[in-house]
Amino acid sequence: MIWLWRDTHDPDRMAAHVGATFWYVIPSLPMFLLIPALLRHGWGFQAALLAGCALTVILYLAMIWTGARFGLRL
């Protein structure tokens, strides 16, 4: 954020960036719960990471689709 502000000094662009970052972080958080759970249940690292990434992609798509229905523009 500091670099974007330093380079642009554009409050609208900064607000859009920070708002979009918030909405993109939310669907990635379950990955940080899934991967350790899978590792503790004997999954290999690569399989757990792939499952976590797949979950994140699915949640991103769901968030974009659902957000659009409620007027959220990303």
N, C-alpha and C positions, 0 to 999 in steps of 0.2 A: 504494500500500500504506500509506503514511503516513496519508493521509486516512481510509482505511477503519479503520485501527487507532485513530486519534484519535477517530473518530465512534462506534466500537463497542466497542473493547477486548475483542473476542471472538476468542480464539485458534482456535476451531474454524472460524469464518467466514473468518478470515485464512488458515488452512491450506488450506481448500477453494479460496479465491480464487487463492492462489499455485500450488497444484497444477494447477488448471484452466488457468491462464495458461500454464504450461509445456506442457501438452498441446495448447493451441491455437496456440502459437507454432511448434511443429514443422512442421505442415502448411503454414504460410505461408512458410517459408524458401525452398523451391524457386522461388517467384515471383521472389525477388531474384536468382536465377541465370538464370531464363528470360527475363525482360524485357531485360536487357542483351544476352543472346545474340541475341535476335530483332532488337533495334535494330542490332546490329553486322552482321546479315545482311540489312539493308535494309528491315525491317518499319517501318511508321509507328508513331509513339508510341501512338496510340489503339488500334491493332490489337494491339500488343505488351502494352499494359496490359490490354486485354480478355482476351487469352490468359492472362496471368498471373493475373488474377482468376478466370477459369474454372478454371484448374489448382488454385488455392487452394480454391475451392468443392468441387471433386471430391475433393481430398485431405482437406478437413474432413469430408465425408460418409464417406469411406473410414475415416478415423480414428475417427469416432463409431461406425460399424458394427463395425469391428474391435475397438475398445476395449470395446464392450458385450459382445462374445463372450469377452473376458478379464476381465470384471468391473470395468472402468473406468467410473466414473460421473461424468459431467460435467454 
